[in-house]
């Protein structure tokens, strides 16, 4: 890694460089989400991510936050995993389960339920017994972690950096 010499700025210039315009209000219509969701192949990790307005970066819904529409078809489930960012799941429709800890017992979740998964908490979400897709909103601070160079996931039992602060992929 190359070291570069830093710049020195008067504080007033620094404040001017770091100021950002306020975020614009954004509306995502469920009908458009539903239509887009139907045209995408479901993926247990996430089917759609909401993005819009001049928040702070593409792929965010508020500064440092992203919102993913996760669709789990009957039989789908994620592998137990953990990472440096938190999730807030809101069940939009269907039923499923979520388990916490490395060998956690599944907890039933259904439409209207909200679940918080802290950073570094082992978890898995799935739709083992459902007859219709489990659709959840997954609010997370992944962009905040990525922008600070702290986006990490446990891979093969070892926490590993996923993205460098420049946004380039290190591990997938």
Secondary structure as a PSIPRED ss2 file (coil, helix, strand):
# PSIPRED VFORMAT (PSIPRED V4.0)

   1 X C   1.000  0.000  0.000
   2 X C   1.000  0.000  0.000
   3 X C   1.000  0.000  0.000
   4 X C   1.000  0.000  0.000
   5 X C   1.000  0.000  0.000
   6 X C   1.000  0.000  0.000
   7 X C   1.000  0.000  0.000
   8 X C   1.000  0.000  0.000
   9 X C   1.000  0.000  0.000
  10 X C   1.000  0.000  0.000
  11 X H   0.000  1.000  0.000
  12 X H   0.000  1.000  0.000
  13 X H   0.000  1.000  0.000
  14 X H   0.000  1.000  0.000
  15 X H   0.000  1.000  0.000
  16 X H   0.000  1.000  0.000
  17 X H   0.000  1.000  0.000
  18 X H   0.000  1.000  0.000
  19 X C   1.000  0.000  0.000
  20 X C   1.000  0.000  0.000
  21 X C   1.000  0.000  0.000
  22 X C   1.000  0.000  0.000
  23 X C   1.000  0.000  0.000
  24 X C   1.000  0.000  0.000
  25 X C   1.000  0.000  0.000
  26 X C   1.000  0.000  0.000
  27 X C   1.000  0.000  0.000
  28 X C   1.000  0.000  0.000
  29 X C   1.000  0.000  0.000
  30 X H   0.000  1.000  0.000
  31 X H   0.000  1.000  0.000
  32 X H   0.000  1.000  0.000
  33 X H   0.000  1.000  0.000
  34 X H   0.000  1.000  0.000
  35 X H   0.000  1.000  0.000
  36 X H   0.000  1.000  0.000
  37 X H   0.000  1.000  0.000
  38 X H   0.000  1.000  0.000
  39 X C   1.000  0.000  0.000
  40 X C   1.000  0.000  0.000
  41 X C   1.000  0.000  0.000
  42 X C   1.000  0.000  0.000
  43 X C   1.000  0.000  0.000
  44 X C   1.000  0.000  0.000
  45 X C   1.000  0.000  0.000
  46 X C   1.000  0.000  0.000
  47 X C   1.000  0.000  0.000
  48 X E   0.000  0.000  1.000
  49 X E   0.000  0.000  1.000
  50 X E   0.000  0.000  1.000
  51 X C   1.000  0.000  0.000
  52 X C   1.000  0.000  0.000
  53 X C   1.000  0.000  0.000
  54 X C   1.000  0.000  0.000
  55 X C   1.000  0.000  0.000
  56 X C   1.000  0.000  0.000
  57 X C   1.000  0.000  0.000
  58 X C   1.000  0.000  0.000
  59 X C   1.000  0.000  0.000
  60 X C   1.000  0.000  0.000
  61 X C   1.000  0.000  0.000
  62 X E   0.000  0.000  1.000
  63 X C   1.000  0.000  0.000
  64 X C   1.000  0.000  0.000
  65 X E   0.000  0.000  1.000
  66 X E   0.000  0.000  1.000
  67 X E   0.000  0.000  1.000
  68 X E   0.000  0.000  1.000
  69 X E   0.000  0.000  1.000
  70 X E   0.000  0.000  1.000
  71 X E   0.000  0.000  1.000
  72 X E   0.000  0.000  1.000
  73 X C   1.000  0.000  0.000
  74 X C   1.000  0.000  0.000
  75 X C   1.000  0.000  0.000
  76 X C   1.000  0.000  0.000
  77 X E   0.000  0.000  1.000
  78 X C   1.000  0.000  0.000
  79 X C   1.000  0.000  0.000
  80 X C   1.000  0.000  0.000
  81 X E   0.000  0.000  1.000
  82 X C   1.000  0.000  0.000
  83 X E   0.000  0.000  1.000
  84 X C   1.000  0.000  0.000
  85 X C   1.000  0.000  0.000
  86 X C   1.000  0.000  0.000
  87 X E   0.000  0.000  1.000
  88 X E   0.000  0.000  1.000
  89 X E   0.000  0.000  1.000
  90 X E   0.000  0.000  1.000
  91 X E   0.000  0.000  1.000
  92 X E   0.000  0.000  1.000
  93 X E   0.000  0.000  1.000
  94 X C   1.000  0.000  0.000
  95 X E   0.000  0.000  1.000
  96 X E   0.000  0.000  1.000
  97 X E   0.000  0.000  1.000
  98 X E   0.000  0.000  1.000
  99 X E   0.000  0.000  1.000
 100 X E   0.000  0.000  1.000
 101 X C   1.000  0.000  0.000
 102 X C   1.000  0.000  0.000
 103 X C   1.000  0.000  0.000
 104 X C   1.000  0.000  0.000
 105 X C   1.000  0.000  0.000
 106 X C   1.000  0.000  0.000
 107 X E   0.000  0.000  1.000
 108 X E   0.000  0.000  1.000
 109 X E   0.000  0.000  1.000
 110 X E   0.000  0.000  1.000
 111 X C   1.000  0.000  0.000
 112 X C   1.000  0.000  0.000
 113 X C   1.000  0.000  0.000
 114 X E   0.000  0.000  1.000
 115 X E   0.000  0.000  1.000
 116 X E   0.000  0.000  1.000
 117 X E   0.000  0.000  1.000
 118 X C   1.000  0.000  0.000
 119 X C   1.000  0.000  0.000
 120 X C   1.000  0.000  0.000
 121 X C   1.000  0.000  0.000
 122 X C   1.000  0.000  0.000
 123 X E   0.000  0.000  1.000
 124 X E   0.000  0.000  1.000
 125 X E   0.000  0.000  1.000
 126 X E   0.000  0.000  1.000
 127 X C   1.000  0.000  0.000
 128 X C   1.000  0.000  0.000
 129 X C   1.000  0.000  0.000
 130 X C   1.000  0.000  0.000
 131 X C   1.000  0.000  0.000
 132 X C   1.000  0.000  0.000
 133 X C   1.000  0.000  0.000
 134 X E   0.000  0.000  1.000
 135 X E   0.000  0.000  1.000
 136 X E   0.000  0.000  1.000
 137 X E   0.000  0.000  1.000
 138 X E   0.000  0.000  1.000
 139 X E   0.000  0.000  1.000
 140 X E   0.000  0.000  1.000
 141 X C   1.000  0.000  0.000
 142 X H   0.000  1.000  0.000
 143 X H   0.000  1.000  0.000
 144 X H   0.000  1.000  0.000
 145 X H   0.000  1.000  0.000
 146 X H   0.000  1.000  0.000
 147 X H   0.000  1.000  0.000
 148 X C   1.000  0.000  0.000
 149 X C   1.000  0.000  0.000
 150 X C   1.000  0.000  0.000
 151 X E   0.000  0.000  1.000
 152 X E   0.000  0.000  1.000
 153 X E   0.000  0.000  1.000
 154 X E   0.000  0.000  1.000
 155 X E   0.000  0.000  1.000
 156 X C   1.000  0.000  0.000
 157 X C   1.000  0.000  0.000
 158 X E   0.000  0.000  1.000
 159 X E   0.000  0.000  1.000
 160 X E   0.000  0.000  1.000
 161 X E   0.000  0.000  1.000
 162 X E   0.000  0.000  1.000
 163 X E   0.000  0.000  1.000
 164 X C   1.000  0.000  0.000
 165 X C   1.000  0.000  0.000
 166 X C   1.000  0.000  0.000
 167 X C   1.000  0.000  0.000
 168 X C   1.000  0.000  0.000
 169 X E   0.000  0.000  1.000
 170 X C   1.000  0.000  0.000
 171 X C   1.000  0.000  0.000
 172 X C   1.000  0.000  0.000
